Amino acid sequence: MTAVAVEGLLKKYGDHEAVRGVDFAVEEGEIFALLGPNGAGKTTTMEILEGFRERDGGDVRVLGKDPGQKADGRWLRGQIGLVLQDIAVEPYLSVRETVARNAGYYPAPRDVDEVIDLVGLDEKRGAKVKDLSGGQKRRLDLALGVIGDPQLLFLDEPTTGFDPGARRGAWEAVRNLRDAGTTILLTTHYMDEAQALADNVAVIAAGRIVAAGTPDTLGGRDSALTRIRFALPAGAAIGEVPLTVADAEDGLVTVEAKEATSALHRLTSWALERGTTLERLTVEQPTLEDVYLGLTSAYAEQDASIPATGRKPRGRRPGRSRR
């Protein structure tokens, strides 16, 4: 089953086309990441899918329903969960009391203790919300997003401001939700997060989807040249390197190769024949961030109103709720 299907989505604000014919699909049971710089149309697209904003054209189906139709929208509110960046909760309630209270909003919620265990707060179920760390509060947000047993969960930049340990813990919680059968559509500005979590990704820039695929294949990552860098051995000249040198600066030589194994063999054999070592040797393929920046920068140059990088926190908007 396709959980989310978007075809030719259009949205204008006055004369500005914020979304210009967006197409993508999210399959049931996967984690899908929608990536894009601020102002690219990502937030507008998400709000249309969530039922908080009307579209001007195109077809949108969320769990087979149209979120723009009132009757469908009412049904969808009981089938989707939202985890926004800023969710207000009562600080003096315990974790379990908070989750249990929200469970009462739904006709058939999940078991409260099961959800607390699922997001990794089992040892904090009796702790007051005010005493939780930032990472633990975000786990609580996840619990509140899934207590209604949603088929589809929207995650808005789930680990913004987290320290590395808290981020890894949140990733584990998200994977647990996916493994338990929840389809997840997330936005993030962290490319390592998309790489770690997403089954599929789409990049939106200038209101259009400019690339889509798995994190490993997006933008041709899987077929891109491998970069090999090393410090030139003492006494060696650039012309002696047995591979074509792409760059040489800051004391490092860079070569690019389609077949990394054979290139490394030639390079290390050359070093061994000279009786030397290759200091600071690294082997890299383009990262997801490299590909993302290349895609979005190209479109930002076409539309000066869209920044290529940057992060603007998306707060809770009036009238928005997780129900």
ZIZIQUI-V811657 format. One record per residue. N is the residue number from 1. OMEGA is omega in whole degrees, 0 to 359 (NA if undefined). NEAR is the number of other C-alpha atoms within 10 Angstrom. D_FIRST is the distance of its C-alpha to the first C-alpha in Angstrom with 2 decimals. Layout:
BEGIN
n | omega | near | d_first
N | OMEGA | NEAR | D_FIRST
N | OMEGA | NEAR | D_FIRST
END
This chain:
BEGIN
n | omega | near | d_first
1 | 174 | 9 | 0.00
2 | 183 | 13 | 3.79
3 | 180 | 20 | 6.13
4 | 177 | 20 | 9.13
5 | 182 | 18 | 10.28
6 | 181 | 18 | 14.06
7 | 174 | 15 | 16.30
8 | 184 | 15 | 20.07
9 | 180 | 21 | 20.46
10 | 173 | 21 | 24.17
11 | 180 | 23 | 26.39
12 | 169 | 14 | 30.18
13 | 187 | 9 | 32.84
14 | 178 | 7 | 35.96
15 | 184 | 6 | 36.50
16 | 175 | 9 | 34.21
17 | 181 | 14 | 30.76
18 | 179 | 22 | 28.79
19 | 191 | 27 | 25.44
20 | 175 | 20 | 25.86
21 | 182 | 18 | 22.88
22 | 176 | 20 | 20.20
23 | 168 | 17 | 16.98
24 | 180 | 16 | 14.20
25 | 177 | 17 | 10.49
26 | 182 | 22 | 9.16
27 | 180 | 16 | 6.26
28 | 175 | 19 | 5.56
29 | 180 | 20 | 8.97
30 | 168 | 21 | 10.89
31 | 182 | 25 | 14.05
32 | 180 | 25 | 14.39
33 | 173 | 27 | 17.99
34 | 186 | 24 | 19.27
35 | 177 | 25 | 22.88
36 | 178 | 29 | 25.83
37 | 176 | 26 | 29.45
38 | 179 | 21 | 30.71
39 | 184 | 18 | 30.89
40 | 182 | 27 | 28.26
41 | 183 | 23 | 25.87
42 | 182 | 23 | 23.59
43 | 178 | 19 | 24.67
44 | 179 | 21 | 24.53
45 | 180 | 23 | 20.96
46 | 182 | 19 | 19.95
47 | 175 | 15 | 22.06
48 | 179 | 18 | 20.51
49 | 181 | 22 | 16.99
50 | 179 | 22 | 18.69
51 | 181 | 21 | 20.43
52 | 181 | 17 | 23.89
53 | 179 | 15 | 24.73
54 | 177 | 16 | 24.62
55 | 178 | 21 | 23.67
56 | 179 | 12 | 26.04
57 | 180 | 15 | 23.72
58 | 182 | 15 | 20.39
59 | 180 | 17 | 17.03
60 | 175 | 23 | 14.88
61 | 176 | 18 | 11.77
62 | 185 | 23 | 11.02
63 | 177 | 19 | 8.56
64 | 183 | 14 | 9.12
65 | 178 | 17 | 12.82
66 | 182 | 18 | 15.68
67 | 178 | 26 | 17.44
68 | 178 | 19 | 20.56
69 | 185 | 11 | 21.02
70 | 182 | 11 | 23.09
71 | 178 | 11 | 21.56
72 | 181 | 17 | 17.96
73 | 178 | 18 | 19.42
74 | 178 | 13 | 21.09
75 | 183 | 12 | 18.03
76 | 181 | 23 | 16.16
77 | 177 | 19 | 19.24
78 | 184 | 19 | 18.68
79 | 182 | 19 | 15.08
80 | 174 | 24 | 15.69
81 | 180 | 28 | 18.41
82 | 172 | 24 | 20.76
83 | 181 | 23 | 23.10
84 | 182 | 22 | 25.62
85 | 186 | 18 | 28.63
86 | 180 | 14 | 31.11
87 | 182 | 16 | 30.44
88 | 176 | 8 | 33.60
89 | 180 | 15 | 34.22
90 | 187 | 12 | 37.46
91 | 185 | 13 | 39.35
92 | 171 | 13 | 41.44
93 | 174 | 16 | 38.74
94 | 178 | 19 | 37.65
95 | 182 | 25 | 34.20
96 | 179 | 21 | 33.54
97 | 180 | 18 | 35.04
98 | 181 | 21 | 32.91
99 | 180 | 25 | 29.61
100 | 179 | 18 | 30.86
101 | 179 | 13 | 31.91
102 | 178 | 18 | 28.54
103 | 181 | 21 | 26.93
104 | 179 | 12 | 29.11
105 | 189 | 13 | 27.31
106 | 182 | 15 | 24.19
107 | 182 | 10 | 24.07
108 | 182 | 12 | 22.27
109 | 173 | 18 | 22.68
110 | 177 | 16 | 22.32
111 | 185 | 14 | 25.60
112 | 183 | 21 | 27.79
113 | 176 | 15 | 29.31
114 | 180 | 12 | 26.09
115 | 179 | 24 | 24.73
116 | 177 | 23 | 28.12
117 | 184 | 15 | 28.02
118 | 182 | 21 | 24.50
119 | 174 | 25 | 25.71
120 | 179 | 19 | 28.98
121 | 184 | 21 | 31.39
122 | 180 | 15 | 32.66
123 | 182 | 9 | 36.16
124 | 186 | 17 | 36.20
125 | 179 | 19 | 35.06
126 | 182 | 13 | 38.62
127 | 177 | 16 | 39.34
128 | 182 | 17 | 39.77
129 | 183 | 22 | 37.38
130 | 183 | 15 | 40.38
131 | 180 | 13 | 41.14
132 | 173 | 17 | 37.80
133 | 179 | 12 | 37.58
134 | 179 | 15 | 35.40
135 | 179 | 22 | 32.80
136 | 176 | 20 | 32.90
137 | 179 | 18 | 32.48
138 | 175 | 25 | 29.32
139 | 176 | 26 | 28.01
140 | 176 | 27 | 28.99
141 | 178 | 23 | 27.04
142 | 179 | 26 | 23.91
143 | 180 | 29 | 24.85
144 | 179 | 27 | 25.27
145 | 185 | 24 | 21.91
146 | 183 | 28 | 20.09
147 | 178 | 26 | 22.60
148 | 181 | 27 | 20.76
149 | 182 | 23 | 17.83
150 | 172 | 22 | 15.36
151 | 185 | 19 | 11.62
152 | 180 | 27 | 12.23
153 | 174 | 25 | 15.61
154 | 179 | 23 | 17.57
155 | 181 | 23 | 20.38
156 | 177 | 22 | 23.30
157 | 192 | 18 | 25.49
158 | 184 | 25 | 25.38
159 | 178 | 24 | 28.52
160 | 178 | 16 | 30.88
161 | 181 | 11 | 34.42
162 | 169 | 15 | 33.69
163 | 185 | 11 | 36.06
164 | 180 | 11 | 34.73
165 | 179 | 9 | 34.72
166 | 179 | 18 | 32.84
167 | 179 | 18 | 30.21
168 | 177 | 16 | 29.57
169 | 178 | 16 | 29.37
170 | 178 | 22 | 26.80
171 | 180 | 18 | 24.67
172 | 179 | 17 | 24.86
173 | 179 | 20 | 23.77
174 | 178 | 22 | 20.68
175 | 178 | 20 | 19.75
176 | 179 | 15 | 20.42
177 | 178 | 22 | 17.98
178 | 181 | 19 | 15.16
179 | 178 | 13 | 16.37
180 | 174 | 11 | 16.39
181 | 180 | 16 | 12.63
182 | 172 | 23 | 12.80
183 | 186 | 24 | 10.84
184 | 174 | 27 | 13.88
185 | 184 | 23 | 15.00
186 | 169 | 22 | 18.68
187 | 178 | 21 | 21.72
188 | 172 | 20 | 24.72
189 | 181 | 21 | 27.98
190 | 183 | 14 | 28.37
191 | 177 | 18 | 27.25
192 | 177 | 13 | 27.90
193 | 177 | 18 | 25.44
194 | 178 | 24 | 22.67
195 | 184 | 18 | 23.79
196 | 189 | 13 | 23.79
197 | 195 | 20 | 20.50
198 | 169 | 19 | 17.95
199 | 178 | 18 | 15.59
200 | 180 | 23 | 15.52
201 | 170 | 26 | 17.86
202 | 179 | 21 | 18.92
203 | 178 | 23 | 22.55
204 | 178 | 26 | 23.68
205 | 181 | 29 | 27.36
206 | 176 | 28 | 29.43
207 | 182 | 25 | 26.48
208 | 171 | 22 | 24.56
209 | 185 | 22 | 22.02
210 | 176 | 17 | 24.49
211 | 178 | 18 | 22.57
212 | 179 | 19 | 19.16
213 | 175 | 15 | 18.26
214 | 178 | 17 | 18.66
215 | 183 | 25 | 21.67
216 | 184 | 17 | 23.70
217 | 184 | 16 | 23.23
218 | 177 | 19 | 23.23
219 | 179 | 22 | 26.17
220 | 181 | 14 | 27.26
221 | 185 | 18 | 28.07
222 | 181 | 13 | 27.73
223 | 182 | 13 | 30.35
224 | 178 | 14 | 32.63
225 | 176 | 17 | 36.21
226 | 178 | 20 | 37.16
227 | 177 | 17 | 39.87
228 | 181 | 22 | 42.73
229 | 178 | 22 | 45.29
230 | 175 | 18 | 48.58
231 | 180 | 18 | 52.08
232 | 181 | 22 | 54.56
233 | 179 | 16 | 57.03
234 | 178 | 8 | 60.55
235 | 180 | 5 | 62.73
236 | 177 | 11 | 59.92
237 | 180 | 9 | 59.47
238 | 182 | 13 | 56.21
239 | 180 | 9 | 57.27
240 | 180 | 10 | 57.42
241 | 187 | 17 | 53.71
242 | 177 | 15 | 52.37
243 | 179 | 16 | 49.21
244 | 182 | 13 | 48.89
245 | 179 | 15 | 49.10
246 | 184 | 13 | 46.65
247 | 176 | 12 | 48.22
248 | 178 | 15 | 51.05
249 | 180 | 8 | 51.68
250 | 177 | 7 | 52.39
251 | 181 | 8 | 53.64
252 | 176 | 15 | 50.35
253 | 178 | 18 | 49.66
254 | 172 | 20 | 46.18
255 | 179 | 21 | 45.17
256 | 185 | 21 | 41.86
257 | 175 | 18 | 40.69
258 | 178 | 12 | 37.92
259 | 187 | 11 | 38.74
260 | 184 | 16 | 39.29
261 | 181 | 11 | 40.65
262 | 179 | 11 | 43.41
263 | 178 | 18 | 44.26
264 | 179 | 15 | 44.73
265 | 179 | 11 | 46.82
266 | 184 | 13 | 49.14
267 | 181 | 17 | 49.43
268 | 176 | 16 | 50.19
269 | 178 | 13 | 52.57
270 | 181 | 17 | 54.43
271 | 180 | 18 | 54.76
272 | 178 | 11 | 55.98
273 | 179 | 9 | 58.52
274 | 181 | 11 | 59.87
275 | 182 | 9 | 60.07
276 | 177 | 12 | 57.90
277 | 177 | 17 | 54.53
278 | 180 | 16 | 51.77
279 | 176 | 12 | 51.69
280 | 182 | 10 | 48.63
281 | 175 | 14 | 46.43
282 | 178 | 12 | 42.74
283 | 185 | 14 | 39.89
284 | 165 | 12 | 36.95
285 | 178 | 17 | 34.03
286 | 178 | 17 | 32.85
287 | 175 | 16 | 30.92
288 | 178 | 20 | 27.75
289 | 176 | 15 | 30.22
290 | 182 | 13 | 32.39
291 | 181 | 19 | 29.61
292 | 181 | 22 | 28.43
293 | 178 | 16 | 32.04
294 | 181 | 13 | 32.72
295 | 185 | 19 | 29.84
296 | 178 | 24 | 30.52
297 | 180 | 18 | 34.28
298 | 180 | 13 | 34.25
299 | 177 | 21 | 32.53
300 | 178 | 18 | 34.69
301 | 179 | 13 | 37.72
302 | 182 | 10 | 36.55
303 | 187 | 14 | 36.10
304 | 180 | 10 | 38.74
305 | 183 | 12 | 37.14
306 | 179 | 20 | 34.30
307 | 180 | 20 | 35.45
308 | 180 | 23 | 34.36
309 | 177 | 13 | 34.48
310 | 183 | 8 | 35.10
311 | 175 | 11 | 33.47
312 | 183 | 9 | 33.81
313 | 180 | 11 | 32.54
314 | 183 | 13 | 30.30
315 | 179 | 11 | 31.68
316 | 183 | 13 | 30.52
317 | 180 | 10 | 30.92
318 | 177 | 6 | 32.69
319 | 181 | 6 | 30.50
320 | 175 | 13 | 27.50
321 | 180 | 14 | 26.44
322 | 182 | 19 | 23.64
323 | NA | 17 | 23.22
END
